[in-house]
Amino acid sequence: MMTRALVVLVILTLAITAEVNAQSARRNLSACQLFAELDPYYRGITEGMLRFQIEQIYQRANVDRDPKIQDAGLELYKATVFSRDYGERFSTADRKLAQIRRDIVDPMTAMANACDPRAPSRAITPEEAEAQTKRATEKAPGATCETKTYDGGAVTICK
């Protein structure tokens, strides 16, 4: 009997610890990472859940250094706060959710553009360029390889 109680206690402890770790890991996500997880059409989502997710995105966007992300996060948040009533023929909960979904279409497009993954990344360091050249030379023995850096990237050319 005592063994069963101990096993149950261990399982509960592990479950609680896993949930706490998942929540703390979510605190480290950027506005764009949270936005990537946002799905306003997820089955079972409620108006409150959607508002909460958008508020989290807004809070992270507010501390982001990129003004485009700050502005897009603010517009997305304002769209949920100042949602208009279109007079749909839904029940109260479904009606509010439908209104928010309609109002966030344009702000979501702006946020997606601000979080565009094609934006230039950090510049490659000389050490990284040298390592890239070395790897290319190892893959093509006897070739002369050169790495040229530009803006946020590098190109290795072997002859």
C-alpha positions in Angstrom: 0.0 0.0 0.0 2.8 2.4 0.9 4.6 1.6 -2.4 1.5 2.6 -4.4 1.2 5.8 -2.5 4.9 6.6 -3.2 4.5 5.8 -6.9 1.4 8.1 -7.1 3.3 10.8 -5.3 6.3 10.5 -7.7 4.0 10.6 -10.8 2.2 13.7 -9.5 5.5 15.4 -8.8 6.8 14.7 -12.3 3.6 15.9 -13.9 3.6 19.2 -11.9 7.3 19.7 -12.6 6.8 19.2 -16.4 4.0 21.7 -16.5 6.1 24.3 -14.6 9.0 23.8 -17.0 6.8 24.2 -20.0 5.4 27.5 -18.6 8.8 28.9 -17.8 10.1 27.9 -21.3 7.2 29.8 -22.8 8.2 33.0 -20.9 11.4 33.1 -23.0 9.7 33.1 -26.3 9.7 36.3 -28.4 6.7 38.0 -29.8 7.3 36.4 -33.2 7.6 33.0 -31.7 4.4 33.4 -29.8 2.7 34.8 -33.0 3.9 31.7 -34.9 2.0 29.6 -32.4 -1.2 31.7 -32.7 -4.1 29.9 -34.3 -7.4 31.8 -34.0 -9.3 29.0 -35.7 -8.0 26.2 -33.4 -11.0 24.0 -32.5 -12.1 24.6 -29.0 -10.4 28.1 -28.6 -12.5 30.6 -26.7 -12.6 34.3 -26.9 -10.7 34.6 -23.6 -8.0 32.2 -24.7 -7.5 34.1 -27.9 -7.4 37.5 -26.1 -4.9 36.1 -23.6 -2.6 34.8 -26.4 -2.7 38.1 -28.2 -2.0 40.0 -25.0 1.1 37.8 -24.5 2.2 38.7 -28.0 1.6 42.4 -27.3 3.6 42.3 -24.1 6.6 40.6 -25.8 6.4 43.0 -28.8 6.4 45.9 -26.4 9.9 45.0 -25.2 11.2 44.1 -28.6 13.9 46.4 -30.1 12.3 46.4 -33.6 9.8 49.2 -33.9 8.0 47.2 -36.7 7.3 44.4 -34.3 6.2 46.9 -31.6 3.8 48.6 -33.9 2.4 45.3 -35.3 1.9 43.9 -31.8 0.1 47.1 -30.7 -2.3 46.9 -33.7 -3.0 43.3 -33.1 -3.8 44.0 -29.4 -5.9 47.0 -30.2 -7.9 44.9 -32.7 -8.9 42.6 -29.8 -9.6 45.3 -27.3 -11.7 47.5 -29.6 -13.4 44.7 -31.5 -16.6 45.8 -33.2 -20.0 44.2 -33.1 -21.1 43.1 -36.6 -24.4 41.7 -35.4 -23.8 38.1 -36.4 -26.4 35.6 -35.5 -24.4 33.5 -33.1 -24.6 32.9 -29.4 -22.8 35.4 -27.2 -19.5 33.4 -26.9 -19.4 32.5 -30.5 -20.3 36.0 -31.6 -17.5 37.6 -29.7 -15.0 35.1 -31.0 -16.2 35.6 -34.6 -15.8 39.4 -34.2 -12.3 39.1 -32.9 -11.3 36.8 -35.7 -12.6 39.2 -38.3 -11.0 42.2 -36.6 -7.5 40.7 -36.4 -7.1 39.7 -40.0 -5.2 42.9 -41.1 -3.1 43.2 -37.9 -2.1 39.5 -38.2 -0.9 40.3 -41.8 1.1 43.2 -40.4 2.6 41.1 -37.6 3.5 38.3 -40.1 5.3 40.8 -42.3 7.1 42.3 -39.3 8.2 38.8 -38.2 9.3 37.8 -41.7 12.0 35.1 -41.5 13.7 36.4 -44.7 14.9 39.5 -42.8 18.7 39.6 -42.6 20.3 37.8 -39.8 23.4 38.7 -37.8 26.6 39.2 -39.8 28.9 36.2 -40.1 32.1 36.5 -38.1 35.6 36.1 -39.7 36.1 32.9 -37.7 32.8 31.4 -39.0 33.8 32.4 -42.6 37.1 30.7 -42.1 35.5 27.5 -40.7 33.0 27.5 -43.7 35.9 27.8 -46.1 37.7 24.9 -44.3 34.6 22.7 -44.5 34.2 23.4 -48.2 37.9 22.6 -48.9 37.6 19.3 -47.0 34.5 18.3 -49.1 36.3 19.2 -52.4 39.9 18.0 -52.0 42.4 19.8 -54.3 40.0 22.7 -54.9 40.8 26.3 -53.9 37.9 27.7 -51.9 37.2 31.3 -50.9 34.4 32.6 -48.7 33.0 36.1 -49.5 30.9 37.8 -46.8 28.1 40.3 -47.5 25.5 42.1 -45.3 24.2 39.2 -43.2 25.6 36.1 -44.9 28.4 34.5 -46.8 29.1 32.6 -50.0 31.8 30.0 -50.4 33.1 29.5 -54.0 35.4 26.6 -54.9 37.5 26.4 -58.1 
